[in-house]
Amino acid sequence: MSESDSKSRSNKPMKYAQLHYELNKLTKNIQELDQHFKQTNEQVPALLKMSTLHAAMLMSAQSVLNKDDSS
């Protein structure tokens, strides 16, 4: 067995440990992203309502301001 074979075999457990660590980190990040998607999905109806109310307020303010300008 050559020295390079010996080094690569001794490196394998370290590489697998690093791969395992990175995979756990990736799994955690995917779970966190999934949680964010769920939270955003729950907030969509409220955001739609808020944007509708905001648009209505802007349109009513515009009509009031335009009436003042035309007088």
N, CA, C and O atoms as CSV, one atom per row, in Angstrom:
chain,resi,resn,atom,element,x,y,z
A,1,MET,N,N,0.860,-1.175,0.000
A,1,MET,CA,C,0.000,0.000,0.000
A,1,MET,C,C,0.906,1.238,0.000
A,1,MET,O,O,1.840,1.341,0.795
A,2,SER,N,N,0.614,2.155,-0.892
A,2,SER,CA,C,1.444,3.357,-0.985
A,2,SER,C,C,1.020,4.384,0.058
A,2,SER,O,O,-0.020,4.261,0.706
A,3,GLU,N,N,1.861,5.396,0.193
A,3,GLU,CA,C,1.594,6.442,1.187
A,3,GLU,C,C,0.342,7.244,0.824
A,3,GLU,O,O,-0.420,7.629,1.712
A,4,SER,N,N,0.119,7.503,-0.481
A,4,SER,CA,C,-1.062,8.275,-0.901
A,4,SER,C,C,-2.349,7.502,-0.633
A,4,SER,O,O,-3.361,8.099,-0.263
A,5,ASP,N,N,-2.325,6.175,-0.817
A,5,ASP,CA,C,-3.503,5.357,-0.490
A,5,ASP,C,C,-3.803,5.423,0.997
A,5,ASP,O,O,-4.959,5.515,1.408
A,6,SER,N,N,-2.761,5.376,1.784
A,6,SER,CA,C,-2.914,5.439,3.236
A,6,SER,C,C,-3.509,6.774,3.667
A,6,SER,O,O,-4.384,6.817,4.532
A,7,LYS,N,N,-3.030,7.872,3.061
A,7,LYS,CA,C,-3.546,9.204,3.408
A,7,LYS,C,C,-5.003,9.355,2.985
A,7,LYS,O,O,-5.816,9.905,3.728
A,8,SER,N,N,-5.333,8.862,1.782
A,8,SER,CA,C,-6.714,9.011,1.312
A,8,SER,C,C,-7.675,8.190,2.164
A,8,SER,O,O,-8.813,8.599,2.394
A,9,ARG,N,N,-7.216,7.036,2.630
A,9,ARG,CA,C,-8.075,6.225,3.495
A,9,ARG,C,C,-8.246,6.863,4.868
A,9,ARG,O,O,-9.319,6.777,5.465
A,10,SER,N,N,-7.208,7.491,5.362
A,10,SER,CA,C,-7.330,8.144,6.668
A,10,SER,C,C,-8.132,9.437,6.543
A,10,SER,O,O,-8.697,9.911,7.529
A,11,ASN,N,N,-8.187,10.004,5.360
A,11,ASN,CA,C,-8.963,11.217,5.122
A,11,ASN,C,C,-10.455,10.937,4.961
A,11,ASN,O,O,-11.282,11.820,5.188
A,12,LYS,N,N,-10.798,9.719,4.574
A,12,LYS,CA,C,-12.208,9.395,4.320
A,12,LYS,C,C,-13.118,9.689,5.512
A,12,LYS,O,O,-14.137,10.355,5.333
A,13,PRO,N,N,-12.798,9.227,6.706
A,13,PRO,CA,C,-13.689,9.521,7.841
A,13,PRO,C,C,-13.856,11.020,8.079
A,13,PRO,O,O,-14.938,11.489,8.434
A,14,MET,N,N,-12.767,11.762,7.879
A,14,MET,CA,C,-12.844,13.209,8.061
A,14,MET,C,C,-13.749,13.830,6.983
A,14,MET,O,O,-14.555,14.713,7.277
A,15,LYS,N,N,-13.609,13.369,5.758
A,15,LYS,CA,C,-14.452,13.879,4.666
A,15,LYS,C,C,-15.923,13.525,4.907
A,15,LYS,O,O,-16.808,14.349,4.679
A,16,TYR,N,N,-16.176,12.309,5.365
A,16,TYR,CA,C,-17.555,11.908,5.662
A,16,TYR,C,C,-18.132,12.725,6.815
A,16,TYR,O,O,-19.310,13.081,6.798
A,17,ALA,N,N,-17.311,13.018,7.804
A,17,ALA,CA,C,-17.772,13.839,8.932
A,17,ALA,C,C,-18.115,15.245,8.452
A,17,ALA,O,O,-19.125,15.816,8.864
A,18,GLN,N,N,-17.275,15.801,7.581
A,18,GLN,CA,C,-17.539,17.130,7.024
A,18,GLN,C,C,-18.814,17.112,6.183
A,18,GLN,O,O,-19.638,18.021,6.278
A,19,LEU,N,N,-18.970,16.085,5.370
A,19,LEU,CA,C,-20.168,15.944,4.543
A,19,LEU,C,C,-21.417,15.824,5.415
A,19,LEU,O,O,-22.450,16.422,5.114
A,20,HIS,N,N,-21.319,15.057,6.484
A,20,HIS,CA,C,-22.437,14.888,7.415
A,20,HIS,C,C,-22.801,16.224,8.061
A,20,HIS,O,O,-23.980,16.552,8.196
A,21,TYR,N,N,-21.793,16.989,8.456
A,21,TYR,CA,C,-22.016,18.305,9.060
A,21,TYR,C,C,-22.716,19.238,8.070
A,21,TYR,O,O,-23.688,19.906,8.423
A,22,GLU,N,N,-22.226,19.282,6.842
A,22,GLU,CA,C,-22.820,20.153,5.820
A,22,GLU,C,C,-24.248,19.723,5.489
A,22,GLU,O,O,-25.116,20.566,5.264
A,23,LEU,N,N,-24.488,18.430,5.458
A,23,LEU,CA,C,-25.834,17.925,5.184
A,23,LEU,C,C,-26.797,18.301,6.301
A,23,LEU,O,O,-27.942,18.665,6.031
A,24,ASN,N,N,-26.353,18.221,7.541
A,24,ASN,CA,C,-27.187,18.642,8.673
A,24,ASN,C,C,-27.493,20.130,8.607
A,24,ASN,O,O,-28.615,20.555,8.884
A,25,LYS,N,N,-26.486,20.922,8.239
A,25,LYS,CA,C,-26.679,22.366,8.109
A,25,LYS,C,C,-27.693,22.669,6.998
A,25,LYS,O,O,-28.570,23.516,7.166
A,26,LEU,N,N,-27.565,21.975,5.874
A,26,LEU,CA,C,-28.485,22.155,4.754
A,26,LEU,C,C,-29.903,21.759,5.144
A,26,LEU,O,O,-30.859,22.452,4.793
A,27,THR,N,N,-30.045,20.660,5.860
A,27,THR,CA,C,-31.360,20.211,6.316
A,27,THR,C,C,-31.996,21.247,7.233
A,27,THR,O,O,-33.186,21.540,7.113
A,28,LYS,N,N,-31.210,21.800,8.146
A,28,LYS,CA,C,-31.714,22.831,9.056
A,28,LYS,C,C,-32.166,24.062,8.278
A,28,LYS,O,O,-33.220,24.628,8.567
A,29,ASN,N,N,-31.373,24.476,7.295
A,29,ASN,CA,C,-31.732,25.645,6.490
A,29,ASN,C,C,-32.995,25.407,5.667
A,29,ASN,O,O,-33.814,26.313,5.515
A,30,ILE,N,N,-33.158,24.209,5.141
A,30,ILE,CA,C,-34.363,23.886,4.370
A,30,ILE,C,C,-35.588,23.896,5.275
A,30,ILE,O,O,-36.648,24.379,4.877
A,31,GLN,N,N,-35.454,23.369,6.483
A,31,GLN,CA,C,-36.571,23.392,7.431
A,31,GLN,C,C,-36.940,24.822,7.805
A,31,GLN,O,O,-38.120,25.151,7.927
A,32,GLU,N,N,-35.936,25.668,7.987
A,32,GLU,CA,C,-36.186,27.073,8.310
A,32,GLU,C,C,-36.868,27.784,7.141
A,32,GLU,O,O,-37.785,28.580,7.344
A,33,LEU,N,N,-36.420,27.496,5.923
A,33,LEU,CA,C,-37.041,28.078,4.732
A,33,LEU,C,C,-38.494,27.630,4.612
A,33,LEU,O,O,-39.366,28.434,4.284
A,34,ASP,N,N,-38.755,26.362,4.874
A,34,ASP,CA,C,-40.122,25.840,4.835
A,34,ASP,C,C,-41.001,26.560,5.853
A,34,ASP,O,O,-42.154,26.883,5.568
A,35,GLN,N,N,-40.458,26.806,7.029
A,35,GLN,CA,C,-41.195,27.533,8.070
A,35,GLN,C,C,-41.510,28.953,7.608
A,35,GLN,O,O,-42.608,29.455,7.851
A,36,HIS,N,N,-40.559,29.600,6.945
A,36,HIS,CA,C,-40.788,30.950,6.428
A,36,HIS,C,C,-41.868,30.951,5.347
A,36,HIS,O,O,-42.699,31.858,5.297
A,37,PHE,N,N,-41.855,29.929,4.479
A,37,PHE,CA,C,-42.897,29.822,3.456
A,37,PHE,C,C,-44.274,29.673,4.092
A,37,PHE,O,O,-45.235,30.312,3.663
A,38,LYS,N,N,-44.367,28.833,5.109
A,38,LYS,CA,C,-45.653,28.634,5.787
A,38,LYS,C,C,-46.132,29.927,6.438
A,38,LYS,O,O,-47.309,30.277,6.351
A,39,GLN,N,N,-45.215,30.629,7.089
A,39,GLN,CA,C,-45.565,31.886,7.753
A,39,GLN,C,C,-46.009,32.930,6.729
A,39,GLN,O,O,-46.987,33.643,6.957
A,40,THR,N,N,-45.306,33.023,5.617
A,40,THR,CA,C,-45.676,33.970,4.563
A,40,THR,C,C,-47.035,33.607,3.983
A,40,THR,O,O,-47.852,34.487,3.713
A,41,ASN,N,N,-47.278,32.328,3.791
A,41,ASN,CA,C,-48.559,31.872,3.259
A,41,ASN,C,C,-49.710,32.253,4.185
A,41,ASN,O,O,-50.797,32.593,3.717
A,42,GLU,N,N,-49.480,32.199,5.484
A,42,GLU,CA,C,-50.514,32.594,6.443
A,42,GLU,C,C,-50.766,34.099,6.403
A,42,GLU,O,O,-51.879,34.545,6.682
A,43,GLN,N,N,-49.757,34.877,6.064
A,43,GLN,CA,C,-49.868,36.333,6.076
A,43,GLN,C,C,-50.442,36.909,4.788
A,43,GLN,O,O,-50.840,38.074,4.772
A,44,VAL,N,N,-50.496,36.143,3.722
A,44,VAL,CA,C,-50.946,36.656,2.422
A,44,VAL,C,C,-52.336,37.276,2.480
A,44,VAL,O,O,-52.503,38.380,1.961
A,45,PRO,N,N,-53.352,36.641,3.080
A,45,PRO,CA,C,-54.677,37.280,3.109
A,45,PRO,C,C,-54.663,38.653,3.790
A,45,PRO,O,O,-55.310,39.587,3.317
A,46,ALA,N,N,-53.936,38.773,4.886
A,46,ALA,CA,C,-53.857,40.058,5.583
A,46,ALA,C,C,-53.130,41.095,4.731
A,46,ALA,O,O,-53.512,42.265,4.720
A,47,LEU,N,N,-52.094,40.678,4.024
A,47,LEU,CA,C,-51.369,41.604,3.156
A,47,LEU,C,C,-52.243,42.082,2.002
A,47,LEU,O,O,-52.184,43.251,1.620
A,48,LEU,N,N,-53.051,41.185,1.447
A,48,LEU,CA,C,-53.963,41.576,0.368
A,48,LEU,C,C,-54.990,42.585,0.864
A,48,LEU,O,O,-55.276,43.575,0.192
A,49,LYS,N,N,-55.537,42.326,2.038
A,49,LYS,CA,C,-56.521,43.249,2.610
A,49,LYS,C,C,-55.876,44.603,2.900
A,49,LYS,O,O,-56.461,45.650,2.621
A,50,MET,N,N,-54.675,44.575,3.459
A,50,MET,CA,C,-53.987,45.820,3.777
A,50,MET,C,C,-53.681,46.618,2.508
A,50,MET,O,O,-53.824,47.840,2.499
A,51,SER,N,N,-53.265,45.944,1.450
A,51,SER,CA,C,-52.965,46.662,0.209
A,51,SER,C,C,-54.228,47.242,-0.411
A,51,SER,O,O,-54.182,48.321,-1.003
A,52,THR,N,N,-55.357,46.548,-0.286
A,52,THR,CA,C,-56.629,47.068,-0.790
A,52,THR,C,C,-57.039,48.307,-0.008
A,52,THR,O,O,-57.451,49.309,-0.592
A,53,LEU,N,N,-56.927,48.237,1.312
A,53,LEU,CA,C,-57.267,49.399,2.142
A,53,LEU,C,C,-56.334,50.577,1.864
A,53,LEU,O,O,-56.771,51.727,1.826
A,54,HIS,N,N,-55.085,50.289,1.676
A,54,HIS,CA,C,-54.117,51.340,1.384
A,54,HIS,C,C,-54.446,52.013,0.052
A,54,HIS,O,O,-54.405,53.239,-0.048
A,55,ALA,N,N,-54.768,51.229,-0.956
A,55,ALA,CA,C,-55.132,51.791,-2.264
A,55,ALA,C,C,-56.395,52.629,-2.150
A,55,ALA,O,O,-56.483,53.699,-2.753
A,56,ALA,N,N,-57.377,52.154,-1.383
A,56,ALA,CA,C,-58.623,52.909,-1.206
A,56,ALA,C,C,-58.354,54.240,-0.508
A,56,ALA,O,O,-58.922,55.266,-0.884
A,57,MET,N,N,-57.498,54.225,0.495
A,57,MET,CA,C,-57.164,55.475,1.194
A,57,MET,C,C,-56.464,56.459,0.258
A,57,MET,O,O,-56.750,57.656,0.293
A,58,LEU,N,N,-55.560,55.971,-0.568
A,58,LEU,CA,C,-54.867,56.852,-1.505
A,58,LEU,C,C,-55.832,57.436,-2.536
A,58,LEU,O,O,-55.742,58.615,-2.879
A,59,MET,N,N,-56.754,56.608,-3.027
A,59,MET,CA,C,-57.726,57.110,-4.009
A,59,MET,C,C,-58.653,58.139,-3.383
A,59,MET,O,O,-58.970,59.147,-4.015
A,60,SER,N,N,-59.093,57.903,-2.154
A,60,SER,CA,C,-59.982,58.874,-1.508
A,60,SER,C,C,-59.229,60.162,-1.186
A,60,SER,O,O,-59.793,61.249,-1.311
A,61,ALA,N,N,-57.979,60.058,-0.780
A,61,ALA,CA,C,-57.182,61.258,-0.515
A,61,ALA,C,C,-56.966,62.041,-1.803
A,61,ALA,O,O,-56.999,63.271,-1.801
A,62,GLN,N,N,-56.750,61.338,-2.884
A,62,GLN,CA,C,-56.553,62.003,-4.170
A,62,GLN,C,C,-57.822,62.734,-4.601
A,62,GLN,O,O,-57.754,63.857,-5.101
A,63,SER,N,N,-58.972,62.102,-4.410
A,63,SER,CA,C,-60.220,62.762,-4.816
A,63,SER,C,C,-60.493,63.989,-3.941
A,63,SER,O,O,-61.000,64.994,-4.440
A,64,VAL,N,N,-60.170,63.926,-2.661
A,64,VAL,CA,C,-60.353,65.083,-1.774
A,64,VAL,C,C,-59.404,66.204,-2.182
A,64,VAL,O,O,-59.803,67.366,-2.252
A,65,LEU,N,N,-58.152,65.856,-2.448
A,65,LEU,CA,C,-57.176,66.878,-2.843
A,65,LEU,C,C,-57.520,67.489,-4.197
A,65,LEU,O,O,-57.316,68.686,-4.399
A,66,ASN,N,N,-58.036,66.693,-5.123
A,66,ASN,CA,C,-58.414,67.215,-6.435
A,66,ASN,C,C,-59.615,68.143,-6.328
A,66,ASN,O,O,-59.703,69.109,-7.085
A,67,LYS,N,N,-60.544,67.879,-5.410
A,67,LYS,CA,C,-61.696,68.764,-5.211
A,67,LYS,C,C,-61.224,70.112,-4.694
A,67,LYS,O,O,-61.735,71.150,-5.115
A,68,ASP,N,N,-60.256,70.111,-3.785
A,68,ASP,CA,C,-59.721,71.358,-3.237
A,68,ASP,C,C,-59.009,72.169,-4.316
A,68,ASP,O,O,-59.097,73.396,-4.328
A,69,ASP,N,N,-58.308,71.493,-5.216
A,69,ASP,CA,C,-57.575,72.184,-6.275
A,69,ASP,C,C,-58.513,72.814,-7.296
A,69,ASP,O,O,-58.210,73.877,-7.838
A,70,SER,N,N,-59.646,72.174,-7.566
A,70,SER,CA,C,-60.557,72.679,-8.594
A,70,SER,C,C,-61.433,73.807,-8.080
A,70,SER,O,O,-62.052,74.509,-8.880
A,71,SER,N,N,-61.505,74.003,-6.779
A,71,SER,CA,C,-62.345,75.067,-6.216
A,71,SER,C,C,-61.734,76.426,-6.397
A,71,SER,O,O,-62.318,77.425,-5.977
